[in-house]
Amino acid sequence: MSDDSNQRQVGVIIWVNGPVVRARGSQRIGMLEVVEVGVEHLVGEVIGLEGDVATIQVYEETSGLRPGAPVYGTGMPLSVELGPGLLASIFDGIQRPLPVLELRSGAFIGRGIKTTPLYRKQRWAFTPRLEMGAEVQGGTLLGVVPETALLEHRVLVPPDVLGRLTWIAPAGEVTLVDPIARIATSSGEREITMLQRWPVRRPRPYQRRLPPDQLLVTGQRVLDTFFPLAKGGTAAIPGGFGAGKTITQHQIARWSDADVVIYVGCGERGNEMTEVLQEFPELVDPRSDRPLMERTILIANTSNMPVAAREASIYTGLTLAEYYRDMGYDVAMMADSTSRWAEALREISGRLEEMPAEEGYPAYLAARLAGFYERAGRVVTLNGARGSVSLIGAVSPPGGDFSEAVTQHTRRFIRCFWALDKALASARHFPAISWLDSYSEYVDEVADWWKAQAAGQWHALREQALDILQHESRLQQIVKLVGPDALPDDQRLVLETARLLREGFLQQNALDAVDSYAPVQKQLRMLELILHFHQRAGRILKKGCPIVLVNGLPAINALVRMKSTVPNTDLRKLDEIRQLLDAQLEQLEKDYA
């Protein structure tokens, strides 16, 4: 919250239970209004009204709070500040800048600290894009500001404004609170600054939705090729402790072709968030060789921070994502994890003495999850531009049990399910995404996009590879009983091809300079090469060649290593591997002609 709130006492506390308090005499405040509680002015939000008693969830530590303490109203809903300066920032769950809080109170956030999310005195180079007299409406582009070296901030007319531009600031340096335009509206002249506010629980408006038919390229082969996520789509990454949820999200944040990345650490362990906060500023954007933070916003709300702020952090991140979407950018938002967010809902619901549903979660858990994922989408914005918000939520089911409530409700509202397998993670197979339990409902919608990239090969290759992996899974049941040598050669070839798919394609080393990212053209060429081996080897086996000779070909090692030995910028080496493989297979074929 900013320090310029209009404070008026609206009641006194009569009841305190952890982060939930009740205040009497609160007939002058509204539902979802932000209030300040106690003499330290702790930030809270009204979540219930009954007669003259208001129920408030407090976003700060409430120890020492007692009945009789005053409650002050602000007249505003929980909102975020929008404008230049968001990128490269680190906020807590209610958009307080953590570096500023650290300077003022040390490593642990002090209570009642008031600070503005965006720095008011910084001057920005504003360039107007309209002339006086122009008719404007919500979303109209007023001008641009170079927010960072990687992103141009497009200053838009607020969504609720309609009228005629009577004045616009000339090109020059302005602060967030300096007027940059005046618009004559039906209710009088309105002054516009670059600083705007928006309630976090209200979705920002747009013209219409677009079909999710553009692939969000992540550079991770198991995702792009097997289980694709469309821009504006929704995905969940469920997995137990240590399965690799966080590192998978890091890889997507670093390598995806989204313009803006918003990472929300919602209730995760402090050491994990510390790692994120230390690593992200050092990451280099592969597209520009600039720091990745120049197009990233971090929201950190660790498990030892107040539980109510954890619930708000998801909406804070979503609103920032929609703001950049409205500028015409593609935004990828990571929520790590929605299970901790659901646990915050459960704790607050318990303190409110509400009737629990399955596993103690509130009955409205499914509705809250639906409201969260529904705010994703690829849209035509108010000014006719195209932007998207892609939501990727990590889920942490206790014991890796995918039948628990949060995972099951999440599956109802997402269309891409990247199931992490603890057995794969234990075998050091990363990303540990199970090709048997995962699925994507965007396959048909991104097929035309893939066709433009690869002349229609992708769909057929993907189906063939998944068939081989599923066949191998069934064969493994027999192998465990009688061993691989008891299988006929054609089935042993399936085992060998599946091994090549697992080790040479699905497995990807996030620490390898080449293998960390694979462009889609390389992904398809690699997959086609492995399946080409499978088809040619199958023909040779039918001529009587033993599988041992096929498995012993030197070129097979090149297939396993091509993910790291073939540079992403020079795919001609894949042709060399194919020529080597064909030469060795042809020699075998001649021997058994």
C-alpha positions as CSV (number, residue, x, y, z in Angstrom):
1,M,0.0,0.0,0.0
2,S,1.1,3.5,-0.6
3,D,1.5,6.1,2.1
4,D,-1.0,8.5,0.6
5,S,-4.1,6.5,1.7
6,N,-7.0,8.5,2.9
7,Q,-7.2,7.3,6.5
8,R,-10.3,7.6,8.6
9,Q,-11.2,5.5,11.7
10,V,-14.1,3.2,10.8
11,G,-14.2,0.8,13.7
12,V,-12.4,-1.0,16.5
13,I,-11.2,-4.6,16.8
14,I,-13.3,-7.0,18.8
15,W,-11.8,-10.4,17.9
16,V,-8.3,-11.7,16.7
17,N,-7.5,-15.1,15.3
18,G,-4.1,-15.2,13.6
19,P,-4.4,-13.2,10.3
20,V,-8.2,-12.9,10.6
21,V,-9.7,-10.1,12.8
22,R,-13.2,-8.7,13.3
23,A,-14.0,-5.1,13.8
24,R,-17.2,-3.5,15.1
25,G,-18.7,-0.2,13.9
26,S,-17.6,-0.8,10.4
27,Q,-20.7,0.4,8.5
28,R,-18.6,2.9,6.5
29,I,-16.4,0.4,4.7
30,G,-17.2,-1.8,1.8
31,M,-16.5,-5.4,0.8
32,L,-13.0,-6.0,-0.4
33,E,-11.9,-2.5,0.8
34,V,-8.3,-2.2,2.0
35,V,-8.1,-1.1,5.7
36,E,-5.3,-0.4,8.1
37,V,-5.4,-2.2,11.4
38,G,-4.1,-1.2,14.8
39,V,-1.7,1.6,15.8
40,E,0.9,0.2,13.4
41,H,-1.5,0.5,10.5
42,L,-1.1,-3.1,9.3
43,V,-2.5,-3.6,5.8
44,G,-5.7,-5.7,5.6
45,E,-8.7,-6.4,3.3
46,V,-12.3,-6.7,4.2
47,I,-13.5,-10.2,3.3
48,G,-16.9,-10.3,5.1
49,L,-19.6,-8.0,6.4
50,E,-22.4,-8.9,8.8
51,G,-24.4,-6.1,10.4
52,D,-21.8,-3.7,11.8
53,V,-19.1,-6.3,12.1
54,A,-16.4,-6.6,9.4
55,T,-14.2,-9.6,8.9
56,I,-10.7,-8.6,7.8
57,Q,-7.7,-10.7,6.6
58,V,-4.4,-9.0,7.6
59,Y,-1.5,-9.2,5.2
60,E,1.1,-8.6,8.0
61,E,2.1,-10.4,11.2
62,T,-0.7,-9.7,13.8
63,S,1.2,-10.7,17.0
64,G,0.5,-8.1,19.7
65,L,-2.8,-7.0,18.1
66,R,-5.6,-6.8,20.7
67,P,-9.3,-5.9,20.9
68,G,-10.0,-2.2,21.1
69,A,-7.3,-1.3,18.5
70,P,-8.5,1.1,15.8
71,V,-9.3,0.2,12.2
72,Y,-8.8,2.8,9.5
73,G,-10.5,2.8,6.1
74,T,-8.9,3.8,2.8
75,G,-11.9,3.7,0.5
76,M,-9.9,1.6,-2.1
77,P,-9.9,-2.1,-3.0
78,L,-6.7,-4.0,-3.0
79,S,-4.9,-2.6,-6.0
80,V,-1.5,-2.6,-7.7
81,E,0.4,0.4,-9.1
82,L,1.0,0.2,-12.8
83,G,3.5,2.1,-14.8
84,P,7.2,2.2,-15.9
85,G,9.5,0.7,-13.3
86,L,7.8,-2.6,-12.8
87,L,10.3,-4.6,-14.8
88,A,13.4,-5.8,-13.0
89,S,11.6,-5.3,-9.7
90,I,11.1,-7.7,-6.8
91,F,7.9,-7.3,-4.8
92,D,6.2,-9.2,-1.9
93,G,2.6,-10.5,-2.2
94,I,0.9,-7.1,-1.9
95,Q,3.4,-5.3,-4.2
96,R,5.8,-3.8,-1.6
97,P,9.3,-3.5,-3.1
98,L,11.5,-6.0,-1.1
99,P,14.8,-4.2,-1.7
100,V,13.3,-1.0,-0.2
101,L,11.8,-3.0,2.7
102,E,15.2,-4.5,3.4
103,L,16.9,-1.1,3.5
104,R,14.3,0.1,6.0
105,S,13.9,-2.9,8.3
106,G,16.7,-5.4,7.6
107,A,16.4,-9.0,6.4
108,F,13.0,-9.5,8.1
109,I,10.2,-7.3,7.0
110,G,9.0,-4.9,9.7
111,R,5.4,-4.4,10.4
112,G,3.4,-1.3,9.3
113,I,6.1,-0.1,6.9
114,K,4.6,2.2,4.2
115,T,6.3,2.5,0.9
116,T,5.2,3.1,-2.7
117,P,5.6,0.2,-5.1
118,L,7.0,2.4,-7.8
119,Y,9.6,5.1,-7.3
120,R,8.0,8.5,-7.9
121,K,11.1,10.6,-8.5
122,Q,12.7,8.7,-11.3
123,R,12.4,10.5,-14.7
124,W,11.4,8.6,-17.8
125,A,12.0,9.6,-21.4
126,F,8.4,10.0,-22.7
127,T,7.7,10.1,-26.5
128,P,4.1,11.1,-27.5
129,R,2.4,9.1,-30.2
130,L,-0.8,11.1,-30.5
131,E,-1.7,14.7,-31.5
132,M,-4.0,17.1,-29.7
133,G,-7.6,16.8,-30.8
134,A,-7.6,13.1,-31.3
135,E,-10.5,11.0,-30.1
136,V,-9.3,8.5,-27.5
137,Q,-10.8,5.6,-25.5
138,G,-9.5,3.0,-23.1
139,G,-6.4,1.4,-24.4
140,T,-5.5,4.1,-26.9
141,L,-1.7,4.5,-27.1
142,L,-0.6,7.9,-25.8
143,G,3.2,7.4,-26.0
144,V,6.1,5.2,-25.3
145,V,8.9,4.9,-22.7
146,P,12.0,2.8,-22.9
147,E,11.4,1.0,-19.6
148,T,14.5,-1.3,-20.0
149,A,16.9,-2.0,-22.9
150,L,14.7,-5.0,-23.7
151,L,11.2,-3.6,-23.5
152,E,9.3,-0.5,-24.6
153,H,6.6,0.5,-22.2
154,R,3.5,1.6,-24.0
155,V,1.5,4.2,-22.0
156,L,-2.2,3.6,-22.6
157,V,-5.3,5.5,-21.8
158,P,-7.0,3.9,-18.7
159,P,-9.8,1.5,-19.6
160,D,-12.6,3.7,-18.2
161,V,-11.7,6.9,-20.1
162,L,-13.4,8.1,-23.3
163,G,-13.1,11.5,-24.8
164,R,-11.0,14.0,-26.8
165,L,-7.3,14.7,-26.2
166,T,-7.0,18.4,-25.4
167,W,-3.2,18.3,-24.4
168,I,-0.3,15.9,-24.5
169,A,3.1,16.4,-23.1
170,P,6.0,17.0,-25.6
171,A,8.9,14.5,-25.8
172,G,11.0,14.8,-22.7
173,E,11.6,13.4,-19.3
174,V,8.7,13.1,-16.9
175,T,8.1,11.3,-13.6
176,L,5.3,8.9,-12.9
177,V,3.1,11.6,-11.3
178,D,3.7,14.3,-13.8
179,P,0.7,14.9,-16.2
180,I,1.3,13.6,-19.7
181,A,-2.2,14.2,-21.2
182,R,-5.5,15.9,-20.6
183,I,-8.7,14.3,-22.0
184,A,-12.1,16.1,-22.2
185,T,-14.7,13.5,-21.1
186,S,-18.5,13.7,-20.6
187,S,-17.9,14.3,-16.9
188,G,-15.2,17.0,-17.3
189,E,-11.5,17.2,-18.1
190,R,-9.3,14.4,-16.8
191,E,-5.6,14.5,-16.2
192,I,-3.6,11.5,-17.1
193,T,-0.3,10.4,-15.6
194,M,1.8,7.3,-16.3
195,L,0.9,6.0,-12.9
196,Q,-2.3,4.0,-12.8
197,R,-4.0,1.7,-10.3
198,W,-6.0,-1.4,-10.9
199,P,-7.9,-3.7,-8.4
200,V,-6.1,-7.1,-8.4
201,R,-9.3,-9.2,-8.1
202,R,-10.9,-7.6,-11.2
203,P,-9.8,-8.9,-14.7
204,R,-8.7,-6.1,-17.0
205,P,-11.0,-5.7,-20.1
206,Y,-10.2,-6.6,-23.7
207,Q,-12.1,-6.8,-27.0
208,R,-12.3,-10.5,-27.6
209,R,-10.5,-13.8,-27.2
210,L,-8.4,-15.5,-29.9
211,P,-8.0,-19.2,-30.4
212,P,-4.8,-20.5,-28.8
213,D,-3.1,-21.6,-32.0
214,Q,0.4,-20.2,-31.5
215,L,3.0,-22.4,-29.7
216,L,4.7,-21.0,-26.7
217,V,8.2,-22.1,-27.6
218,T,10.0,-23.2,-24.4
219,G,13.1,-24.9,-26.0
220,Q,12.3,-28.0,-23.9
221,R,11.9,-31.0,-26.2
222,V,9.5,-33.0,-24.1
223,L,7.2,-29.9,-23.8
224,D,7.3,-28.4,-27.3
225,T,7.3,-31.6,-29.3
226,F,5.2,-34.0,-27.1
227,F,3.0,-31.8,-24.8
228,P,2.8,-28.3,-26.3
229,L,1.5,-25.3,-24.6
230,A,-0.1,-22.6,-26.7
231,K,0.3,-18.9,-26.1
232,G,-2.5,-17.8,-23.8
233,G,-2.8,-21.4,-22.6
234,T,-2.9,-22.9,-19.1
235,A,-0.6,-25.7,-17.8
236,A,0.0,-27.4,-14.5
237,I,3.2,-29.0,-13.3
238,P,2.3,-31.5,-10.5
239,G,5.0,-33.4,-8.7
240,G,6.3,-34.4,-5.3
241,F,9.3,-32.9,-3.4
242,G,12.5,-33.0,-5.5
243,A,10.8,-33.9,-8.8
244,G,11.9,-30.7,-10.5
245,K,8.9,-28.3,-10.5
246,T,10.9,-25.2,-9.8
247,I,13.8,-25.9,-12.2
248,T,11.3,-26.7,-15.0
249,Q,9.6,-23.3,-14.4
250,H,13.0,-21.7,-14.4
251,Q,13.9,-23.2,-17.8
252,I,10.6,-22.0,-19.2
253,A,11.1,-18.5,-17.8
254,R,14.5,-18.3,-19.3
255,W,14.0,-19.8,-22.7
256,S,10.4,-19.3,-23.7
257,D,9.6,-16.8,-26.4
258,A,7.4,-14.8,-24.1
259,D,8.1,-11.0,-24.1
260,V,7.6,-10.6,-20.3
261,V,8.1,-13.2,-17.5
262,I,6.3,-12.9,-14.1
263,Y,7.5,-15.4,-11.5
264,V,5.3,-15.7,-8.4
265,G,6.9,-17.6,-5.5
266,C,3.8,-18.4,-3.5
267,G,4.5,-20.0,-0.2
268,E,7.6,-21.8,-1.2
269,R,10.5,-22.5,1.1
270,G,12.7,-19.5,1.9
271,N,15.9,-21.2,0.6
272,E,14.2,-21.9,-2.8
273,M,13.1,-18.3,-3.1
274,T,16.5,-17.1,-2.1
275,E,17.9,-19.2,-4.9
276,V,15.5,-17.6,-7.4
277,L,16.2,-14.1,-6.2
278,Q,20.0,-14.7,-6.5
279,E,19.9,-16.6,-9.8
280,F,17.5,-14.5,-11.9
281,P,19.4,-11.3,-11.7
282,E,22.5,-13.2,-13.1
283,L,20.7,-14.9,-15.9
284,V,21.3,-13.7,-19.4
285,D,18.5,-13.3,-21.9
286,P,19.5,-15.6,-24.8
287,R,17.8,-13.4,-27.4
288,S,19.7,-10.2,-26.5
289,D,22.6,-11.1,-24.2
290,R,21.2,-8.6,-21.8
291,P,20.2,-9.5,-18.2
292,L,16.9,-11.5,-18.1
293,M,15.6,-9.4,-15.3
294,E,15.1,-6.5,-17.7
295,R,11.9,-8.3,-18.9
296,T,11.1,-10.1,-15.6
297,I,9.1,-9.3,-12.5
298,L,9.6,-11.4,-9.3
299,I,6.9,-11.7,-6.6
300,A,8.3,-13.4,-3.5
301,N,6.0,-14.6,-0.7
302,T,7.8,-17.4,1.2
303,S,6.2,-19.9,3.6
304,N,7.2,-17.9,6.7
305,M,5.5,-14.7,5.5
306,P,1.9,-13.9,6.5
307,V,-0.4,-16.5,5.0
308,A,-3.0,-13.9,3.9
309,A,-0.5,-12.2,1.7
310,R,0.2,-15.5,0.0
311,E,-3.4,-15.6,-1.1
312,A,-3.1,-12.1,-2.6
313,S,0.2,-12.7,-4.4
314,I,-1.4,-14.8,-7.2
315,Y,-3.7,-11.9,-8.0
316,T,-1.0,-9.3,-7.9
317,G,1.0,-11.3,-10.4
318,L,-2.0,-11.8,-12.7
319,T,-2.8,-8.1,-12.8
320,L,0.7,-7.2,-13.7
321,A,0.6,-9.9,-16.4
322,E,-2.7,-8.5,-17.9
323,Y,-1.2,-5.0,-17.9
324,Y,1.7,-6.0,-20.2
325,R,-0.8,-8.1,-22.2
326,D,-2.8,-5.0,-22.9
327,M,0.3,-3.4,-24.4
328,G,0.4,-6.2,-27.0
329,Y,3.0,-8.4,-25.4
330,D,3.1,-12.1,-24.8
331,V,3.4,-12.7,-21.0
332,A,4.3,-16.0,-19.3
333,M,3.4,-16.2,-15.6
334,M,4.7,-18.9,-13.3
335,A,2.9,-19.6,-10.0
336,D,5.0,-21.7,-7.6
337,S,3.0,-23.2,-6.2
338,T,-0.8,-23.1,-6.3
339,S,-0.9,-25.8,-3.6
340,R,0.6,-23.4,-1.1
341,W,-2.0,-20.8,-2.3
342,A,-4.8,-23.3,-1.7
343,E,-3.3,-24.1,1.8
344,A,-3.6,-20.4,2.6
345,L,-7.2,-20.5,1.5
346,R,-7.7,-23.5,3.8
347,E,-6.1,-21.8,6.8
348,I,-8.1,-18.6,6.4
349,S,-11.3,-20.6,5.9
350,G,-10.6,-22.6,9.1
351,R,-10.1,-19.4,11.1
352,L,-13.3,-18.1,9.7
353,E,-15.0,-21.3,11.0
354,E,-16.4,-22.1,7.6
355,M,-17.6,-25.6,6.8
356,P,-14.7,-27.5,5.3
357,A,-15.0,-29.6,2.1
358,E,-12.7,-32.4,0.9
359,E,-9.4,-32.6,2.8
360,G,-10.3,-29.5,4.8
361,Y,-10.2,-27.1,1.8
362,P,-13.0,-24.6,1.5
363,A,-16.0,-25.4,-0.7
364,Y,-15.0,-22.5,-3.0
365,L,-11.5,-23.9,-3.8
366,A,-12.6,-25.1,-7.3
367,A,-14.2,-21.7,-8.0
368,R,-11.0,-19.8,-7.0
369,L,-8.9,-22.1,-9.2
370,A,-11.2,-21.6,-12.1
371,G,-11.2,-17.8,-11.6
372,F,-7.4,-17.9,-11.6
373,Y,-6.9,-20.0,-14.8
374,E,-9.7,-18.2,-16.6
375,R,-7.7,-15.0,-16.7
376,A,-5.2,-16.6,-19.0
377,G,-5.8,-16.2,-22.8
378,R,-4.7,-14.8,-26.1
379,V,-6.8,-11.7,-26.8
380,V,-7.4,-8.7,-29.0
381,T,-6.7,-5.8,-26.7
382,L,-8.8,-2.6,-26.4
383,N,-6.6,-0.9,-29.0
384,G,-6.7,-3.8,-31.5
385,A,-3.2,-5.2,-30.6
386,R,-2.7,-8.9,-29.8
387,G,-1.4,-10.0,-26.5
388,S,-1.5,-13.1,-24.3
389,V,-1.1,-14.3,-20.8
390,S,0.1,-17.9,-20.4
391,L,-0.4,-19.4,-16.9
392,I,1.9,-22.2,-15.6
393,G,1.0,-23.4,-12.1
394,A,3.1,-25.8,-10.1
395,V,1.2,-28.2,-7.9
396,S,2.7,-29.9,-4.9
397,P,0.5,-32.8,-4.0
398,P,1.5,-34.4,-0.6
399,G,3.5,-37.6,-1.3
400,G,3.1,-37.1,-5.0
401,D,-0.5,-38.2,-4.8
402,F,-2.2,-36.8,-8.0
403,S,-5.6,-37.9,-6.6
404,E,-5.6,-35.1,-3.9
405,A,-8.0,-32.2,-4.1
406,V,-5.9,-29.4,-5.6
407,T,-4.4,-31.5,-8.4
408,Q,-7.8,-32.9,-9.3
409,H,-9.6,-29.5,-9.3
410,T,-6.7,-28.0,-11.3
411,R,-7.0,-30.7,-14.0
412,R,-10.6,-29.5,-14.6
413,F,-9.5,-26.0,-15.6
414,I,-6.1,-26.5,-17.4
415,R,-5.5,-28.0,-20.8
416,C,-1.9,-29.0,-20.4
417,F,-0.8,-31.4,-17.7
418,W,3.0,-32.0,-17.3
419,A,3.1,-34.7,-14.7
420,L,6.4,-35.1,-12.9
421,D,7.6,-38.6,-12.0
422,K,9.7,-39.0,-8.9
423,A,11.1,-42.3,-10.3
424,L,12.5,-40.4,-13.3
425,A,13.9,-37.7,-11.0
426,S,15.6,-40.4,-8.8
427,A,17.1,-41.9,-12.0
428,R,18.5,-38.4,-12.8
429,H,16.3,-38.1,-15.8
430,F,15.4,-34.4,-16.1
431,P,13.1,-32.8,-16.9
432,A,11.3,-35.7,-15.1
433,I,8.0,-35.3,-17.1
434,S,6.2,-38.6,-17.5
435,W,5.4,-39.3,-21.1
436,L,2.7,-41.8,-19.9
437,D,0.8,-39.5,-17.5
438,S,1.1,-36.1,-19.2
439,Y,-1.1,-34.8,-21.9
440,S,-1.8,-31.6,-23.9
441,E,-5.2,-30.6,-25.4
442,Y,-3.5,-28.0,-27.6
443,V,-2.0,-30.5,-30.0
444,D,-4.7,-30.0,-32.7
445,E,-4.7,-26.3,-32.3
446,V,-1.0,-25.8,-32.7
447,A,-0.8,-28.3,-35.6
448,D,-1.0,-25.6,-38.2
449,W,1.8,-23.6,-36.5
450,W,4.0,-26.7,-36.5
451,K,3.0,-27.3,-40.2
452,A,4.4,-23.9,-41.1
453,Q,7.6,-24.7,-39.3
454,A,8.1,-28.3,-40.5
455,A,5.9,-29.0,-43.5
456,G,3.5,-31.2,-41.6
457,Q,5.9,-33.8,-40.2
458,W,5.4,-33.0,-36.5
459,H,2.1,-34.6,-35.8
460,A,3.0,-37.9,-37.4
461,L,6.4,-38.1,-35.8
462,R,5.0,-37.2,-32.4
463,E,2.3,-40.0,-32.6
464,Q,4.9,-42.6,-33.7
465,A,7.3,-41.7,-30.9
466,L,4.6,-41.8,-28.2
467,D,3.4,-45.2,-29.6
468,I,7.0,-46.6,-29.2
469,L,7.3,-45.3,-25.7
470,Q,3.9,-46.7,-24.7
471,H,4.8,-50.1,-26.3
472,E,8.1,-50.1,-24.4
473,S,6.2,-49.5,-21.1
474,R,4.2,-52.6,-21.7
475,L,7.2,-54.6,-22.7
476,Q,9.0,-53.6,-19.5
477,Q,6.5,-55.6,-17.5
478,I,7.7,-58.7,-19.4
479,V,11.4,-57.7,-19.2
480,K,11.1,-57.5,-15.4
481,L,9.9,-61.2,-15.4
482,V,12.1,-62.9,-18.0
483,G,14.7,-60.4,-19.0
484,P,15.2,-58.6,-22.4
485,D,17.0,-61.6,-24.1
486,A,13.8,-63.6,-24.1
487,L,12.0,-61.1,-26.3
488,P,12.0,-61.4,-30.1
489,D,14.3,-59.0,-32.0
490,D,11.5,-56.7,-33.2
491,Q,10.5,-56.1,-29.6
492,R,14.1,-55.6,-28.5
493,L,14.3,-52.9,-31.2
494,V,11.4,-51.1,-29.6
495,L,13.3,-51.2,-26.3
496,E,16.4,-49.8,-28.0
497,T,14.5,-47.0,-29.9
498,A,12.7,-46.1,-26.7
499,R,16.1,-45.8,-25.0
500,L,17.3,-43.5,-27.7
501,L,14.1,-41.4,-27.3
502,R,14.6,-41.2,-23.5
503,E,18.3,-40.5,-23.4
504,G,18.8,-38.8,-26.7
505,F,15.7,-36.7,-26.9
506,L,13.5,-36.4,-23.8
507,Q,16.4,-36.0,-21.3
508,Q,17.8,-32.5,-21.3
509,N,20.6,-31.0,-19.3
510,A,19.7,-27.5,-18.0
511,L,23.4,-26.9,-17.2
512,D,24.7,-27.7,-20.7
513,A,25.4,-24.7,-22.8
514,V,24.0,-26.4,-26.0
515,D,21.4,-28.8,-24.6
516,S,19.7,-26.4,-22.2
517,Y,17.7,-25.1,-25.2
518,A,16.7,-26.7,-28.4
519,P,15.1,-24.7,-31.3
520,V,12.0,-26.4,-32.7
521,Q,13.8,-27.1,-36.0
522,K,16.5,-29.0,-34.2
523,Q,13.9,-30.8,-32.0
524,L,12.1,-32.1,-35.1
525,R,15.2,-33.1,-37.0
526,M,16.5,-35.1,-33.9
527,L,13.1,-36.9,-33.5
528,E,13.0,-37.7,-37.2
529,L,16.5,-39.1,-37.1
530,I,15.8,-41.5,-34.2
531,L,12.6,-42.7,-35.9
532,H,14.4,-43.0,-39.2
533,F,16.8,-45.4,-37.4
534,H,13.9,-47.4,-36.1
535,Q,12.3,-47.9,-39.5
536,R,15.5,-48.9,-41.3
537,A,16.6,-51.2,-38.5
538,G,13.2,-52.9,-38.6
539,R,13.6,-53.6,-42.3
540,I,17.1,-55.1,-41.7
541,L,15.8,-57.3,-38.8
542,K,13.2,-58.8,-41.1
543,K,16.1,-60.0,-43.4
544,G,17.6,-62.0,-40.6
545,C,20.1,-59.6,-39.0
546,P,20.4,-60.1,-35.3
547,I,19.5,-57.2,-33.0
548,V,22.9,-57.4,-31.3
549,L,24.6,-56.1,-34.5
550,V,22.1,-53.3,-34.9
551,N,22.5,-52.2,-31.3
552,G,26.3,-52.3,-31.6
553,L,26.5,-49.8,-34.5
554,P,28.9,-46.9,-33.6
555,A,26.4,-44.3,-35.0
556,I,24.0,-45.1,-32.2
557,N,26.3,-43.3,-29.7
558,A,26.2,-40.3,-32.0
559,L,22.3,-40.3,-31.8
560,V,22.5,-40.2,-28.0
561,R,25.0,-37.4,-28.0
562,M,23.6,-35.2,-30.8
563,K,21.6,-33.1,-28.4
564,S,24.8,-31.6,-27.0
565,T,27.3,-32.1,-29.9
566,V,25.2,-30.5,-32.6
567,P,25.2,-26.6,-32.2
568,N,21.8,-25.0,-32.3
569,T,23.0,-22.6,-35.0
570,D,24.5,-25.3,-37.3
571,L,22.1,-28.2,-37.9
572,R,24.2,-29.5,-40.8
573,K,25.9,-31.8,-38.4
574,L,22.7,-33.7,-38.1
575,D,23.0,-34.5,-41.8
576,E,26.5,-35.9,-41.2
577,I,25.1,-38.1,-38.4
578,R,22.4,-39.3,-40.7
579,Q,24.9,-40.1,-43.5
580,L,27.1,-42.0,-41.0
581,L,24.0,-44.0,-39.7
582,D,22.8,-44.8,-43.2
583,A,26.2,-46.0,-44.3
584,Q,26.5,-48.4,-41.3
585,L,22.9,-49.6,-41.8
586,E,23.5,-50.1,-45.5
587,Q,26.5,-52.3,-44.8
588,L,24.5,-54.4,-42.5
589,E,21.7,-54.7,-45.1
590,K,24.2,-55.8,-47.7
591,D,25.5,-58.5,-45.4
592,Y,22.0,-59.9,-45.0
593,A,20.6,-59.2,-48.4
